[in-house]
Amino acid sequence: MAAFISLKDARFQLVNFSDNELRVSLSNVSLSDEGRYVCQLYTDPPQEAYADISVLIPPGNPIIESREDIVREGNETEITCTSMGSKPAATIKWMKGDKELQGKSKVEATYDRMFTVTSWLRFTVTKEDDGVPVVCIVDHPAVKDFQAQKYLEVQYKPEVTIKVEFPQGLIREGENLELTCQAKGKPQPHQVNWVRVDDDVPSHAVITGSDLFIENLNKSYNGTYRCVASNSVGETYADYILYVRDALTTTPKPTTTTTTISATTFPPDIIQDSQAGPEAQRLDHAVIGGVVAVVVFAMLCLLIVLGRYFARHKGTYFTHEAKGADDAADADTAIINAEGGHNNSDEKKEYYI
């Protein structure tokens, strides 16, 4: 038979007592209050009911730590989150920005029936992780979304871009060129250099910090110009290909010449003839065009008439010189009887069909 302990603790208070209910309350609950509570009714026979009480102890503030405070891109980092003094054991999950990551956890029970949970997160960092929070979220029945976070600090090589200050558009001989090298990294690049790939930078080029200036361009300057930036993490570069085109050719403006014309008086009839000159020329052109059209038309008509004439007089001639020779008994008789023989040459007739 189980042993029962009377509720003689001052923390227990009677809330209600009636014929059908007995209610008590317990304040300042501790882990030692966990167990089975029995209500007995002294009847014949006696009756009783019981309830099992579990005490939840929320964890303390989670502790988040990293193996190093500053990480270089491409390296692996490890972050640890610890939740202590909870009952039951808490669960831990990880978030990097808005993405959930999977860690490994270990649960340890302490001497006072509480638990400590430790979780490790390992991942390879990139430059995009710089300034991103890594959050350790502790979940427990007594509390929700209990969390701690740590911001990543990532060092990375410079990012290099080249900006053309001028000219805009096609580059031609005689123009000036200015390029600006824009480099960003962590830490900030401590050195920026301009070089020309496979050749030397023009001797009169001016390099001021991250700017490159070349005046009076010509085609001998064509090539690849490279901006190189470096910091403690590494070195990167960007290229600009220069292609100089021919200079634009401009047509010289016509020279204005002042001509002095002396005034000369002409008779009125000469003035009228000079004014009518263009109209007379237009009239001559019209007459010439009409004559040519008539000649061409006449030639076409002549060709048509000749064609019809030759077509009408074209035919075949048939003679009847050997008429009667078909009925002759032999060749000699055929020659004698033929109307076209030598004896009858005067009577030869021809028919035109």
MOMO-V255338 format. One record per residue. SS is DSSP state (alpha for helix, beta for strand, coil for the rest). Layout:
SS ; SS
This chain:
coil ; coil ; coil ; coil ; coil ; coil ; coil ; coil ; coil ; coil ; coil ; beta ; beta ; beta ; beta ; beta ; beta ; coil ; coil ; coil ; coil ; beta ; beta ; beta ; beta ; beta ; coil ; coil ; coil ; coil ; alpha ; alpha ; alpha ; coil ; beta ; beta ; beta ; beta ; beta ; beta ; beta ; coil ; coil ; coil ; coil ; coil ; beta ; beta ; beta ; beta ; beta ; beta ; beta ; coil ; coil ; coil ; beta ; coil ; coil ; coil ; coil ; coil ; beta ; beta ; beta ; beta ; coil ; coil ; coil ; coil ; beta ; beta ; coil ; coil ; coil ; beta ; beta ; beta ; beta ; beta ; beta ; beta ; beta ; beta ; beta ; beta ; beta ; coil ; coil ; coil ; beta ; beta ; beta ; beta ; beta ; beta ; coil ; coil ; beta ; beta ; beta ; coil ; coil ; beta ; beta ; beta ; beta ; beta ; beta ; coil ; coil ; coil ; coil ; coil ; beta ; beta ; beta ; beta ; beta ; beta ; beta ; beta ; beta ; beta ; coil ; coil ; alpha ; alpha ; alpha ; coil ; coil ; coil ; beta ; beta ; beta ; beta ; beta ; beta ; beta ; beta ; coil ; coil ; beta ; beta ; beta ; beta ; beta ; beta ; beta ; beta ; beta ; coil ; coil ; beta ; beta ; beta ; beta ; beta ; beta ; beta ; beta ; beta ; beta ; beta ; beta ; beta ; coil ; coil ; coil ; coil ; coil ; beta ; coil ; coil ; coil ; coil ; beta ; beta ; beta ; beta ; beta ; beta ; beta ; beta ; beta ; beta ; coil ; coil ; coil ; coil ; beta ; beta ; beta ; beta ; beta ; beta ; coil ; coil ; coil ; coil ; coil ; coil ; coil ; coil ; coil ; beta ; beta ; beta ; coil ; coil ; beta ; beta ; beta ; beta ; coil ; coil ; coil ; coil ; alpha ; alpha ; alpha ; coil ; beta ; beta ; beta ; beta ; beta ; beta ; beta ; beta ; coil ; coil ; coil ; coil ; beta ; beta ; beta ; beta ; beta ; beta ; beta ; beta ; coil ; coil ; beta ; coil ; coil ; coil ; coil ; coil ; coil ; coil ; coil ; coil ; coil ; coil ; coil ; coil ; coil ; coil ; coil ; coil ; coil ; coil ; coil ; coil ; coil ; alpha ; alpha ; alpha ; alpha ; alpha ; alpha ; alpha ; alpha ; coil ; alpha ; alpha ; alpha ; alpha ; alpha ; alpha ; alpha ; alpha ; alpha ; alpha ; alpha ; alpha ; alpha ; alpha ; alpha ; alpha ; alpha ; alpha ; alpha ; alpha ; alpha ; alpha ; alpha ; alpha ; alpha ; alpha ; alpha ; alpha ; alpha ; alpha ; alpha ; alpha ; alpha ; alpha ; alpha ; alpha ; coil ; coil ; coil ; coil ; beta ; beta ; beta ; coil ; coil ; coil ; coil ; coil ; alpha ; alpha ; alpha ; coil ; coil ; coil ; alpha ; alpha ; alpha ; alpha ; alpha ; alpha ; alpha ; coil ; coil ; coil ; coil ; coil ; coil ; coil ; alpha ; alpha ; alpha ; coil ; coil ; beta ; beta ; beta ; coil
